[in-house]
Amino acid sequence: MSGAPDTMPVSTMSGTPQVLLAHHLKQLKLPTVLREYDKVARECAHDGTDHPRYLLRLIELELIDRERRTIERRIRAARFPAVKSFDTFEFTAIPSLNKMLVLELARCEYVLRRENIIALGNSGTGKTHVALALGLAACQKGFTVTFTTAAALVSQLLEARDERRLLKMQRELAAVKLLIIDELGYVPLSPTGAELLFEVFSQRYERGSTIVTSNLPFEDWTQVLGSERLTGALLDRLTHHVSILTMNGDSYRLKQSAGRRRSAARAEQNQATEIISPETGEITTA
């Protein structure tokens, strides 16, 4: 009758335990446990913590670090031009913006419902910042995100069509949970480009969430898309389930720039002139 062996495997009995442990933890892809196990062991020994709680603490550290690395990968994959959050957004600078609605959207429940967001307003009012902050929140909530400008997206779609990989790109765009299309309206699109962009919206309709920022009101979108029929069909899909953020007002960027200039001027005015007394060597200000 065979049973479990009474001896430990040879691999655990030979060699330096630390070397073997490091090898096994690397094989199991537990880098945080490898990095922290010795320090946590000392802390637990000092506190009188038992073995199950020691293991629990190590595994919790591993899970926290793994989630952090996963979020970082999502952020890199999103291709944000900059990582921005609402912590640095001045809501008071844009009184027309519904702050409560924006903070509600940051919970990302609209992504689960496959709803859209449109941010409308003149240039410099923080539309891109809001879109980036919502994209960051979605990454942190576990959703895949892709950021692009309307002009760049159309250029990529045309290139993909010419290289016979349009279907692949369209499938990738349709699969992402949140697609952010910035600056719709800044560059007029060719008829073919407008049709390809419409296809992106059409394929994502009720399948994924899309954020669009534009400096133009809806009635002027025909100037960009070049066709009333196409514009109507696009808006019909895009606005069926949508939250609209109105962001009209003075330029947010210009206000920030003016504020920095005023701060620099005050600093120069307040800067005292240092004078060294030739008699005593003491430094005084004037």
TORLO-950477 format. One line per field, with one value per residue: residue in one letter; residue number from 1; x, y, z of N, C-alpha, C in turn. Coordinates in Angstrom, 3 decimals. Atoms other than C-alpha are relative to their C-alpha. Example, Ala and Ser with C-alpha at 12.3 -4.5 7.8 and 13.67 -1.06 7.14 Angstrom:
REM TORLO-950477
res = (A,S) $
n = (1,2) $
n_c1 = (0.890,-0.820) $
n_c2 = (-1.190,-1.190) $
n_c3 = (0.000,-0.060) $
ca_c1 = (12.300,13.670) $
ca_c2 = (-4.500,-1.060) $
ca_c3 = (7.800,7.140) $
c_c1 = (0.900,-0.770) $
c_c2 = (1.200,1.090) $
c_c3 = (0.000,0.730) $
REM end
This chain:
REM TORLO-950477
res = (M,S,G,A,P,D,T,M,P,V,S,T,M,S,G,T,P,Q,V,L,L,A,H,H,L,K,Q,L,K,L,P,T,V,L,R,E,Y,D,K,V,A,R,E,C,A,H,D,G,T,D,H,P,R,Y,L,L,R,L,I,E,L,E,L,I,D,R,E,R,R,T,I,E,R,R,I,R,A,A,R,F,P,A,V,K,S,F,D,T,F,E,F,T,A,I,P,S,L,N,K,M,L,V,L,E,L,A,R,C,E,Y,V,L,R,R,E,N,I,I,A,L,G,N,S,G,T,G,K,T,H,V,A,L,A,L,G,L,A,A,C,Q,K,G,F,T,V,T,F,T,T,A,A,A,L,V,S,Q,L,L,E,A,R,D,E,R,R,L,L,K,M,Q,R,E,L,A,A,V,K,L,L,I,I,D,E,L,G,Y,V,P,L,S,P,T,G,A,E,L,L,F,E,V,F,S,Q,R,Y,E,R,G,S,T,I,V,T,S,N,L,P,F,E,D,W,T,Q,V,L,G,S,E,R,L,T,G,A,L,L,D,R,L,T,H,H,V,S,I,L,T,M,N,G,D,S,Y,R,L,K,Q,S,A,G,R,R,R,S,A,A,R,A,E,Q,N,Q,A,T,E,I,I,S,P,E,T,G,E,I,T,T,A) $
n = (1,2,3,4,5,6,7,8,9,10,11,12,13,14,15,16,17,18,19,20,21,22,23,24,25,26,27,28,29,30,31,32,33,34,35,36,37,38,39,40,41,42,43,44,45,46,47,48,49,50,51,52,53,54,55,56,57,58,59,60,61,62,63,64,65,66,67,68,69,70,71,72,73,74,75,76,77,78,79,80,81,82,83,84,85,86,87,88,89,90,91,92,93,94,95,96,97,98,99,100,101,102,103,104,105,106,107,108,109,110,111,112,113,114,115,116,117,118,119,120,121,122,123,124,125,126,127,128,129,130,131,132,133,134,135,136,137,138,139,140,141,142,143,144,145,146,147,148,149,150,151,152,153,154,155,156,157,158,159,160,161,162,163,164,165,166,167,168,169,170,171,172,173,174,175,176,177,178,179,180,181,182,183,184,185,186,187,188,189,190,191,192,193,194,195,196,197,198,199,200,201,202,203,204,205,206,207,208,209,210,211,212,213,214,215,216,217,218,219,220,221,222,223,224,225,226,227,228,229,230,231,232,233,234,235,236,237,238,239,240,241,242,243,244,245,246,247,248,249,250,251,252,253,254,255,256,257,258,259,260,261,262,263,264,265,266,267,268,269,270,271,272,273,274,275,276,277,278,279,280,281,282,283,284,285,286) $
n_c1 = (0.844,-0.846,0.524,-0.815,-1.357,-0.250,-1.080,0.262,-0.620,-1.432,-0.266,0.132,-0.979,-1.350,-0.162,0.334,1.460,0.381,-0.133,1.108,1.240,0.034,0.276,1.398,0.882,-0.074,0.760,1.415,0.292,0.377,-1.151,0.166,-0.308,-1.457,-0.633,0.456,0.225,-0.949,0.339,1.268,-0.272,-0.584,1.042,0.947,-0.687,-0.053,1.352,0.591,1.059,-0.096,-0.322,1.066,0.076,-1.203,0.282,1.058,-0.591,-0.795,0.883,0.667,-0.981,-0.130,1.213,0.011,-1.024,0.429,1.039,-0.681,-0.679,1.040,0.495,-1.054,0.035,1.176,-0.272,-0.934,0.709,0.968,-0.732,0.343,-1.093,-0.433,0.856,0.623,1.115,0.839,-0.645,-0.665,0.925,0.659,1.408,0.498,-0.363,1.009,1.281,1.042,-0.186,0.714,-1.013,0.585,0.133,-1.343,-0.467,0.806,-0.530,-1.305,0.223,-0.101,1.161,0.447,-0.712,0.741,1.276,-0.366,0.485,-1.010,-0.172,-0.446,-0.402,0.067,-0.413,-1.026,-1.366,-0.715,0.848,-0.267,0.697,-0.956,-0.328,1.117,-0.012,-1.143,0.288,0.989,-0.720,-0.810,0.909,0.423,-1.136,-0.090,1.148,-0.192,0.477,-0.966,0.239,-0.846,0.129,-0.503,0.714,0.804,-0.849,-0.941,0.751,0.361,-1.242,-0.338,0.995,-0.324,-1.226,0.355,0.738,-0.947,-0.867,0.883,0.157,1.061,0.905,-0.683,0.024,1.384,0.318,-0.693,0.701,1.316,-0.149,-0.442,1.153,0.194,-0.757,0.035,-0.335,-0.185,-0.158,0.837,0.421,-1.136,-0.494,1.025,-0.349,0.346,1.188,-0.359,-0.351,1.229,0.723,-0.720,0.261,1.379,0.006,-0.488,1.111,1.086,-0.364,-0.039,1.323,0.555,-0.958,-1.079,0.155,-0.860,-0.050,-0.364,-0.096,0.106,0.138,1.139,1.328,0.444,0.485,-1.131,-0.805,0.020,-1.193,-1.113,0.314,0.239,1.253,1.079,0.508,-0.961,-0.002,1.224,-0.087,-1.005,0.551,1.083,-0.613,-0.860,0.768,1.117,-0.251,-1.122,-0.083,-0.616,-0.693,-0.110,-1.241,-0.246,-0.507,-1.333,-0.988,-0.597,-1.457,-0.428,0.089,-1.145,-1.201,0.024,-0.256,-1.431,-0.719,0.221,-0.773,-1.412,-0.204,0.019,-1.229,-1.079,0.204,-0.232,-1.374,-0.788,-1.377,-0.934,-1.124,-1.023,-0.646,-1.466,-0.590,0.268,0.153,1.347,0.876,1.291,0.863,0.546) $
n_c2 = (-1.196,-1.190,-1.187,-1.196,0.205,-0.596,-0.994,-1.166,0.111,-0.261,-1.398,-0.832,0.421,-0.309,-1.375,-1.045,-0.198,-1.292,0.075,0.818,-0.737,-1.044,0.667,0.442,-1.166,-0.544,0.906,-0.211,-1.402,-0.683,-0.873,-0.762,0.931,0.157,-1.219,-0.406,1.063,-0.060,-1.159,0.282,1.037,-0.668,-0.805,0.907,0.585,-1.049,-0.239,1.247,0.406,1.414,0.294,-0.333,-1.450,-0.343,0.322,-0.896,-1.306,0.113,0.160,-1.285,-0.873,0.460,-0.361,-1.456,-0.354,0.524,-0.897,-1.226,0.239,0.163,-1.343,-0.677,0.542,-0.558,-1.411,-0.035,0.471,-1.026,-1.001,-1.366,-0.950,-0.365,0.613,-1.067,0.404,-1.114,-0.687,-1.207,-0.740,-1.097,-0.071,-1.372,-0.772,0.269,0.049,0.706,1.452,0.634,0.737,1.211,0.983,0.476,0.892,1.226,0.736,0.547,1.325,0.888,0.869,-0.183,0.981,1.259,-0.140,-0.261,-1.331,-0.896,-1.332,-1.018,-1.257,-1.062,-1.308,-0.655,0.478,-0.357,0.039,1.175,1.202,1.110,0.364,0.794,1.289,0.762,0.405,1.086,1.166,0.521,0.650,1.272,0.919,0.398,0.869,1.291,-0.001,-0.334,-1.352,-0.496,-1.445,-0.475,-1.160,0.360,-0.063,1.124,1.241,0.089,0.272,1.406,0.822,-0.070,0.777,1.412,0.412,0.134,1.150,1.177,0.469,-0.828,0.825,0.288,-1.211,-0.235,0.950,-0.458,-1.180,0.412,0.820,-0.764,-0.363,-1.456,-0.666,-1.454,-0.685,-1.401,-1.049,0.118,-1.326,-0.882,0.244,0.588,1.341,0.359,0.853,1.371,-0.021,-0.150,1.273,0.957,-0.377,0.402,1.450,0.252,-0.287,0.950,1.316,-0.075,-0.376,0.894,1.075,-0.568,-1.428,-0.913,-1.396,-0.892,-1.424,-0.812,-1.447,-0.431,0.496,1.081,-0.475,-0.304,1.189,0.248,-0.632,0.942,1.281,-0.287,0.553,-0.074,1.361,0.714,-0.648,0.390,1.409,0.118,-0.560,0.881,1.090,-0.490,-0.681,0.829,0.150,-0.939,-1.109,-1.127,-0.942,-1.313,-0.583,-1.298,-1.005,-0.504,1.060,0.539,-0.060,-1.389,-0.411,0.571,-0.687,-1.344,0.156,0.247,-1.247,-0.892,0.514,-0.288,-1.444,-0.312,0.518,-0.923,-1.233,0.247,0.447,-1.098,-0.140,0.246,-0.941,0.410,-1.166,0.097,-0.153,1.131,1.235,0.514,-0.080,-0.629,-0.052,-1.319) $
n_c3 = (0.000,0.108,-0.674,0.207,-0.490,-1.305,0.116,0.849,1.320,-0.002,0.334,-1.194,-0.986,0.469,0.427,-0.954,-0.003,0.565,1.458,0.493,-0.195,1.026,1.276,0.046,0.028,1.357,0.852,-0.301,0.309,-1.240,-0.272,-1.241,-1.088,0.017,-0.479,-1.331,-0.990,-1.103,-0.834,-0.677,-1.005,-1.170,-0.638,-0.648,-1.156,-1.032,-0.506,-0.469,0.928,0.333,1.398,0.957,0.213,0.758,1.399,0.462,0.261,1.223,1.161,0.213,0.653,1.381,0.735,0.156,0.979,1.300,0.508,0.410,1.278,1.016,0.318,0.766,1.366,0.678,0.281,1.150,1.190,0.408,0.779,-0.386,0.221,-1.351,-1.016,-0.786,-0.856,-0.409,-1.116,0.490,0.858,-0.700,0.416,-0.147,1.188,1.039,-0.724,0.761,-0.123,-1.105,-0.757,-0.587,1.078,0.356,-1.060,0.118,1.148,-0.375,-0.605,1.178,0.200,1.380,0.834,-0.138,0.730,1.396,0.356,0.550,-0.569,0.955,-0.629,0.994,-0.498,0.799,-0.208,-1.213,-1.196,-0.822,0.475,0.072,-1.382,-0.517,0.697,-0.505,-1.377,0.078,0.513,-1.098,-0.948,0.597,-0.136,-1.404,-0.291,0.659,1.381,1.047,0.504,1.090,0.219,1.283,0.542,1.170,1.193,-0.028,0.211,1.420,0.724,-0.230,0.706,1.435,0.188,-0.166,1.201,1.106,-0.273,-0.100,-1.377,-0.567,-0.808,-1.257,-0.805,-0.408,-1.079,-1.204,-0.496,-0.499,-1.201,-1.162,-0.829,0.068,1.058,-0.149,1.252,-0.377,1.018,1.192,0.422,0.253,1.359,0.870,0.450,1.370,0.021,-0.369,-1.412,-0.778,0.039,-0.839,-1.386,-0.275,-0.207,-1.362,-0.909,0.268,-0.526,-1.460,-0.496,-1.029,-0.298,-0.797,-0.284,0.746,-0.412,1.099,-0.315,1.219,-0.171,0.804,-0.365,0.881,1.291,0.880,0.277,1.441,0.563,-0.142,0.637,1.413,0.496,-0.979,-0.220,-0.838,-1.312,-0.689,-0.379,-1.059,-1.232,-0.441,-0.758,-1.074,-1.050,-0.484,-1.438,-0.090,-0.949,0.696,-0.878,0.613,-0.520,0.615,-0.929,0.335,0.174,-1.231,0.153,-0.064,-1.406,-0.705,0.459,-0.577,-1.428,-0.186,0.264,-1.138,-1.128,0.254,-0.148,-1.433,-0.599,0.338,-0.743,-1.420,-0.233,-0.577,0.465,-1.096,-0.067,-0.958,-0.607,0.106,-1.317,-0.887,0.757,-0.190,1.164,-0.239,1.202,0.306) $
ca_c1 = (0.000,1.499,1.105,2.529,6.306,7.605,10.455,10.431,11.150,14.836,14.570,13.547,16.323,19.289,20.693,20.211,16.568,16.512,17.726,15.143,12.384,13.299,13.259,9.839,8.287,9.549,8.093,4.756,4.957,4.769,7.302,5.797,5.934,9.553,10.385,8.478,8.482,11.614,10.639,7.066,8.414,10.497,7.549,5.251,7.858,8.189,4.394,3.822,1.638,0.800,1.596,-1.880,-1.896,1.664,0.621,-2.513,-0.468,1.896,-0.918,-2.736,0.437,0.765,-2.849,-2.568,0.630,-0.804,-3.853,-1.565,0.471,-2.717,-4.023,-0.677,-0.887,-4.413,-3.254,-0.340,-2.625,-5.083,-2.389,-3.386,-1.399,-1.201,-2.534,-4.988,-7.481,-10.270,-8.001,-6.332,-9.448,-10.845,-14.604,-15.118,-13.447,-16.272,-19.579,-21.629,-20.250,-22.440,-19.913,-22.265,-22.937,-19.217,-18.395,-21.268,-19.872,-16.462,-17.993,-18.102,-21.545,-22.316,-19.680,-21.580,-24.761,-22.898,-23.893,-22.052,-20.753,-20.442,-18.523,-19.349,-17.700,-15.368,-11.629,-9.605,-12.450,-11.065,-12.949,-9.850,-8.958,-12.419,-12.211,-8.754,-9.904,-12.935,-10.641,-8.290,-11.210,-12.349,-8.860,-8.874,-12.291,-11.000,-12.240,-10.203,-9.833,-8.530,-7.892,-7.508,-8.370,-10.955,-8.384,-5.868,-8.529,-9.729,-6.136,-5.527,-8.759,-7.813,-4.352,-5.817,-8.191,-5.322,-3.319,-6.278,-6.459,-9.530,-11.708,-9.121,-8.919,-12.700,-12.995,-10.420,-12.263,-15.592,-14.186,-12.758,-15.050,-14.500,-13.407,-12.505,-12.559,-11.185,-11.440,-14.244,-14.811,-11.328,-10.509,-13.046,-13.144,-13.119,-16.290,-14.524,-13.082,-16.483,-18.039,-15.315,-15.796,-19.542,-18.883,-16.938,-19.866,-22.339,-20.431,-20.149,-23.824,-25.212,-22.101,-19.607,-19.296,-17.867,-16.762,-16.667,-15.394,-16.212,-15.904,-18.992,-22.693,-24.589,-26.115,-22.625,-21.363,-22.349,-19.421,-17.087,-18.870,-19.908,-23.315,-26.596,-27.720,-24.540,-24.572,-28.173,-27.525,-24.404,-26.134,-29.097,-26.814,-24.493,-27.208,-29.617,-28.082,-25.949,-24.857,-24.060,-21.506,-21.856,-18.473,-18.854,-17.067,-13.746,-10.734,-9.624,-6.069,-5.874,-7.038,-4.347,-1.694,-2.779,-2.748,0.798,1.924,0.323,1.964,5.363,4.920,3.975,6.969,9.265,7.701,7.977,11.542,13.711,17.087,19.892,22.534,25.791,27.093,30.775,31.356,29.713,29.262,25.604,22.946,19.951,17.020,15.693) $
ca_c2 = (0.000,3.296,6.539,10.030,10.082,10.792,12.935,16.374,16.687,16.746,20.286,21.624,19.779,20.818,24.202,27.513,27.895,31.585,30.817,28.079,30.227,33.090,30.682,29.264,32.683,33.895,30.796,31.476,35.160,36.496,39.355,41.265,38.208,37.724,41.340,41.588,38.161,38.705,42.184,41.082,38.019,40.235,42.547,39.622,38.063,41.365,41.705,38.063,37.529,33.912,32.163,32.467,36.248,36.460,34.704,36.831,40.020,38.828,37.798,41.096,42.987,40.865,41.504,45.255,45.465,43.289,45.560,48.611,47.064,46.130,49.698,51.026,48.678,49.902,53.523,52.837,50.960,53.895,56.142,59.234,62.309,63.144,61.559,63.944,63.578,65.704,66.572,69.185,70.424,73.832,73.404,77.002,78.219,76.717,77.668,76.119,72.644,70.444,69.329,66.827,65.140,64.929,63.364,60.922,59.968,59.401,56.371,54.817,53.263,54.738,52.364,49.390,50.770,51.405,55.077,57.992,61.381,64.506,67.556,70.715,74.106,76.643,76.075,76.008,75.280,71.977,69.467,67.349,67.456,66.159,63.434,62.370,62.311,60.177,57.876,57.541,56.739,54.032,52.484,52.443,50.742,47.953,49.020,49.092,52.610,54.098,57.821,59.520,62.723,62.693,63.718,61.070,58.359,59.142,59.183,55.756,54.378,55.573,54.069,50.780,50.693,51.229,48.462,46.024,45.829,48.012,45.170,44.301,47.910,48.243,45.103,46.473,49.796,48.045,45.863,48.604,49.441,53.217,55.054,58.736,60.846,64.317,67.496,66.600,69.770,71.230,69.678,69.132,65.524,64.138,62.323,58.960,59.880,60.975,57.699,55.663,57.641,57.062,53.330,53.444,55.083,52.745,49.594,50.797,51.753,50.143,47.924,50.264,53.775,56.699,60.116,62.887,66.425,69.167,72.919,73.007,72.848,69.948,72.111,72.865,69.283,69.147,71.502,68.712,65.653,67.316,65.659,66.416,62.813,61.406,63.958,63.147,59.411,59.832,62.085,59.707,56.902,58.999,60.866,57.971,57.229,60.254,62.717,66.156,68.345,72.035,73.731,77.208,80.141,81.921,79.901,77.727,77.579,81.350,81.873,79.495,81.210,84.669,83.447,82.153,85.472,87.422,85.154,85.603,89.393,89.508,87.345,89.753,92.763,91.151,89.996,92.128,93.449,92.121,94.635,93.648,96.256,96.995,97.790,94.860,92.321,91.910,91.253,93.597,93.981,97.028) $
ca_c3 = (0.000,-1.123,0.768,0.916,1.330,4.802,3.530,1.932,-1.817,-2.619,-4.017,-0.602,1.236,-0.889,-1.706,0.076,1.199,0.259,-3.258,-3.736,-2.294,-4.623,-7.573,-6.681,-6.051,-9.434,-11.067,-9.355,-10.407,-6.854,-6.974,-4.043,-1.773,-2.836,-2.064,1.229,2.906,4.980,6.216,7.005,8.820,11.093,11.729,12.543,14.835,16.670,16.999,17.883,14.806,14.004,10.705,9.074,9.627,8.345,5.133,4.894,5.115,2.385,0.044,0.589,-0.336,-3.473,-4.491,-3.902,-5.932,-8.694,-9.018,-9.149,-11.962,-13.834,-13.610,-14.854,-17.862,-18.658,-18.451,-20.818,-23.213,-23.245,-24.796,-22.845,-23.928,-20.209,-17.028,-15.380,-12.558,-11.107,-8.173,-10.368,-12.179,-11.147,-11.371,-10.239,-13.449,-15.563,-13.866,-16.692,-15.892,-13.699,-11.080,-9.413,-12.750,-13.546,-10.163,-10.622,-14.036,-12.440,-10.686,-14.210,-13.922,-17.352,-18.777,-17.390,-18.991,-22.285,-22.292,-23.886,-22.780,-24.917,-23.671,-25.628,-25.241,-26.726,-26.873,-23.668,-21.231,-19.943,-22.093,-22.685,-18.982,-18.063,-20.720,-19.495,-15.868,-16.761,-18.744,-15.779,-13.483,-15.922,-15.955,-12.153,-12.174,-14.392,-17.840,-21.040,-22.462,-25.711,-26.181,-29.561,-31.376,-34.142,-36.743,-35.630,-35.566,-39.075,-40.322,-38.749,-40.224,-43.721,-43.352,-42.129,-45.089,-47.531,-45.834,-45.790,-42.004,-41.501,-40.198,-37.564,-36.390,-36.329,-34.201,-31.767,-31.492,-31.019,-28.227,-26.003,-23.073,-23.258,-26.400,-25.980,-29.162,-28.477,-30.565,-32.956,-34.923,-35.072,-38.460,-41.290,-42.444,-45.958,-47.073,-46.770,-43.386,-42.103,-43.227,-41.518,-38.301,-38.519,-38.792,-35.520,-33.731,-35.387,-34.393,-30.789,-30.501,-27.317,-27.158,-25.542,-24.119,-26.056,-24.834,-27.440,-26.921,-29.411,-29.712,-31.929,-31.023,-32.569,-35.303,-36.640,-36.785,-40.447,-41.102,-39.962,-41.310,-44.572,-44.792,-43.032,-43.504,-41.955,-39.124,-38.283,-38.254,-36.092,-33.555,-33.438,-32.242,-30.108,-28.186,-27.600,-24.179,-23.324,-20.644,-22.073,-20.316,-21.179,-20.846,-22.290,-20.712,-20.651,-21.654,-18.741,-20.111,-20.578,-16.985,-15.730,-17.845,-16.649,-13.064,-13.424,-14.914,-12.057,-9.487,-11.128,-11.223,-7.531,-6.679,-8.513,-6.791,-3.356,-3.867,-1.625,-2.729,-0.540,0.607,2.311,4.737,3.998,7.677,9.452,6.630,7.643,5.000,4.980,2.594,0.849) $
c_c1 = (0.874,-0.662,0.891,1.383,0.195,1.056,-0.417,0.622,1.460,0.291,-0.082,1.036,1.425,0.059,-0.385,-1.497,-0.424,0.068,-1.152,-1.326,-0.144,-0.342,-1.478,-0.954,0.032,-0.803,-1.500,-0.448,-0.577,1.136,-0.117,0.276,1.507,0.686,-0.287,0.045,0.932,-0.337,-1.288,0.185,0.575,-1.046,-0.975,0.627,0.039,-1.367,-0.649,-1.145,0.182,0.198,-1.142,-0.088,1.244,-0.229,-1.063,0.565,0.817,-0.883,-0.747,0.929,0.157,-1.205,-0.068,0.987,-0.385,-1.064,0.617,0.676,-1.013,-0.559,1.024,0.033,-1.191,0.243,0.955,-0.718,-0.988,0.627,-0.493,1.168,0.575,-0.963,-0.526,-1.159,-0.820,0.592,0.624,-0.902,-0.732,-1.435,-0.532,0.315,-1.012,-1.362,-1.090,0.076,-0.693,0.965,-0.549,-0.150,1.357,0.508,-0.800,0.521,1.340,-0.125,-0.062,-1.178,-0.557,0.689,-0.715,-1.307,0.228,-0.584,1.162,0.058,0.466,0.303,0.084,0.435,1.099,1.394,0.564,-0.796,0.151,-0.682,0.928,0.385,-1.094,-0.011,1.134,-0.266,-1.039,0.653,0.863,-0.863,-0.456,1.109,0.086,-1.139,0.081,-0.456,1.144,-0.394,0.952,-0.297,0.583,-0.694,-0.776,0.861,0.960,-0.718,-0.358,1.228,0.397,-0.963,0.275,1.249,-0.288,-0.767,0.956,0.886,-0.792,-0.035,-1.079,-0.910,0.606,-0.049,-1.414,-0.418,0.647,-0.709,-1.366,0.101,0.362,-1.222,-0.299,0.922,-0.174,0.481,-0.002,0.028,-0.761,-0.485,1.137,0.505,-1.132,0.482,-0.378,-1.254,0.300,0.348,-1.216,-0.791,0.679,-0.209,-1.416,-0.088,0.468,-1.117,-1.114,0.294,0.047,-1.372,-0.581,0.889,1.157,-0.221,1.009,-0.091,0.472,0.106,-0.023,-0.131,-1.204,-1.320,-0.477,-0.399,1.125,0.850,0.027,1.215,1.192,-0.252,-0.400,-1.312,-1.054,-0.538,0.909,0.016,-1.226,0.051,0.988,-0.544,-1.127,0.554,0.740,-0.794,-1.164,0.100,1.217,-0.134,0.764,0.577,0.174,1.172,0.346,0.469,1.338,0.987,0.649,1.522,0.505,-0.048,1.196,1.283,0.079,0.298,1.464,0.807,-0.158,0.815,1.481,0.295,0.009,1.277,1.168,-0.115,0.356,1.433,0.846,1.408,0.943,1.190,0.961,0.708,1.508,0.678,-0.150,-0.065,-1.392,-0.840,-1.322,-0.794,-0.537,-1.258) $
c_c2 = (1.239,1.165,1.179,-0.227,0.722,1.090,1.130,-0.227,0.421,1.476,0.899,-0.329,0.358,1.446,0.986,0.250,1.316,0.000,-0.787,0.729,1.103,-0.590,-0.364,1.184,0.680,-0.866,0.202,1.427,0.718,0.944,0.772,-0.869,-0.185,1.220,0.261,-1.085,0.093,1.141,-0.259,-1.063,0.614,0.811,-0.896,-0.663,0.993,0.202,-1.251,-0.494,-1.463,-0.190,0.314,1.504,0.507,-0.263,0.929,1.365,-0.019,-0.056,1.298,0.988,-0.362,0.433,1.503,0.423,-0.482,0.895,1.321,-0.171,-0.144,1.350,0.752,-0.502,0.562,1.456,0.119,-0.395,1.050,1.078,1.422,0.931,0.522,-0.670,1.118,-0.569,1.227,0.747,1.318,0.831,1.057,0.147,1.429,0.860,-0.166,-0.123,-0.779,-1.511,-0.517,-0.899,-1.307,-1.090,-0.585,-0.991,-1.305,-0.857,-0.641,-1.344,-1.088,-0.964,0.140,-0.989,-1.352,0.048,0.281,1.326,0.898,1.315,0.929,1.268,1.066,1.320,0.582,-0.448,0.474,-0.094,-1.285,-1.272,-1.210,-0.469,-0.889,-1.390,-0.887,-0.496,-1.117,-1.274,-0.643,-0.729,-1.362,-1.045,-0.527,-0.922,-1.331,-0.073,0.319,1.335,0.276,1.473,0.353,1.311,-0.451,-0.033,-1.181,-1.314,-0.177,-0.312,-1.475,-0.929,-0.016,-0.823,-1.497,-0.521,-0.237,-1.231,-1.289,-0.604,0.805,-0.814,-0.313,1.211,0.294,-0.944,0.431,1.208,-0.357,-0.730,0.802,0.494,1.496,0.567,1.505,0.630,1.493,0.892,-0.279,1.397,0.934,-0.136,-0.598,-1.349,-0.186,-0.871,-1.443,-0.086,0.105,-1.308,-1.051,0.310,-0.381,-1.497,-0.371,0.221,-1.031,-1.372,-0.021,0.277,-1.087,-1.217,0.488,1.486,0.826,1.390,0.828,1.418,0.780,1.468,0.542,-0.489,-1.014,0.508,0.326,-1.227,-0.350,0.622,-0.956,-1.267,0.157,-0.503,0.073,-1.394,-0.762,0.581,-0.410,-1.432,-0.200,0.504,-0.869,-1.134,0.504,0.566,-0.817,-0.224,0.866,0.945,1.116,0.966,1.314,0.735,1.286,0.986,0.514,-1.152,-0.367,0.113,1.436,0.525,-0.524,0.731,1.398,-0.056,-0.234,1.281,0.982,-0.437,0.316,1.488,0.388,-0.462,0.932,1.297,-0.169,-0.401,1.173,-0.006,-0.154,0.961,-0.483,1.247,-0.143,0.075,-1.258,-1.330,-0.596,0.210,0.643,0.009,1.395,-0.167) $
c_c3 = (0.000,0.700,-0.288,0.563,1.326,-0.055,-0.918,-1.374,0.061,-0.208,1.225,1.049,-0.402,-0.463,1.093,-0.031,-0.637,-1.528,-0.601,0.123,-1.049,-1.361,-0.111,-0.082,-1.361,-0.964,0.176,-0.293,1.216,0.411,1.311,1.211,0.104,0.615,1.485,1.063,1.205,0.960,0.783,1.069,1.270,0.750,0.772,1.232,1.154,0.651,0.586,-0.866,-0.402,-1.510,-0.972,-0.275,-0.748,-1.487,-0.579,-0.355,-1.292,-1.241,-0.284,-0.685,-1.471,-0.831,-0.253,-1.081,-1.398,-0.623,-0.467,-1.355,-1.136,-0.432,-0.835,-1.440,-0.771,-0.393,-1.187,-1.286,-0.514,-0.865,0.285,-0.338,1.317,0.968,0.899,0.809,0.358,1.198,-0.437,-0.912,0.821,-0.511,0.060,-1.219,-1.128,0.681,-0.735,0.162,1.251,0.768,0.562,-1.048,-0.354,1.044,0.027,-1.156,0.328,0.709,-1.075,-0.156,-1.415,-0.944,0.070,-0.788,-1.488,-0.502,-0.420,0.776,-1.112,0.781,-1.083,0.620,-0.845,0.439,1.332,1.282,0.816,-0.438,-0.029,1.397,0.593,-0.646,0.508,1.422,0.043,-0.530,1.072,1.013,-0.531,0.078,1.433,0.408,-0.736,-1.441,-0.972,-0.627,-1.162,-0.205,-1.358,-0.335,-1.234,-1.261,-0.057,-0.276,-1.471,-0.840,0.138,-0.721,-1.500,-0.309,0.106,-1.215,-1.162,0.171,0.239,1.415,0.730,0.910,1.356,0.926,0.494,1.126,1.314,0.612,0.577,1.336,1.240,0.774,-0.058,-1.068,0.171,-1.305,0.283,-1.251,-1.296,-0.372,-0.314,-1.435,-0.834,-0.550,-1.470,0.028,0.420,1.483,0.889,0.039,0.870,1.482,0.398,0.275,1.400,1.005,-0.155,0.607,1.526,0.609,0.897,0.278,0.866,0.179,-0.797,0.607,-1.189,0.544,-1.304,0.367,-0.751,0.599,-1.032,-1.384,-0.970,-0.333,-1.488,-0.676,0.020,-0.805,-1.458,-0.549,1.096,0.323,0.954,1.419,0.799,0.490,1.143,1.329,0.550,0.857,1.237,1.172,0.536,1.507,0.309,1.197,-0.708,1.016,-0.746,0.627,-0.732,1.066,-0.472,-0.050,1.337,-0.058,0.095,1.428,0.785,-0.367,0.602,1.493,0.294,-0.220,1.161,1.210,-0.163,0.199,1.477,0.682,-0.272,0.805,1.478,0.315,0.493,-0.581,1.176,-0.088,1.076,0.520,-0.093,1.372,0.845,-0.748,0.138,-1.278,0.416,-1.280,-0.174,-0.841) $
REM end
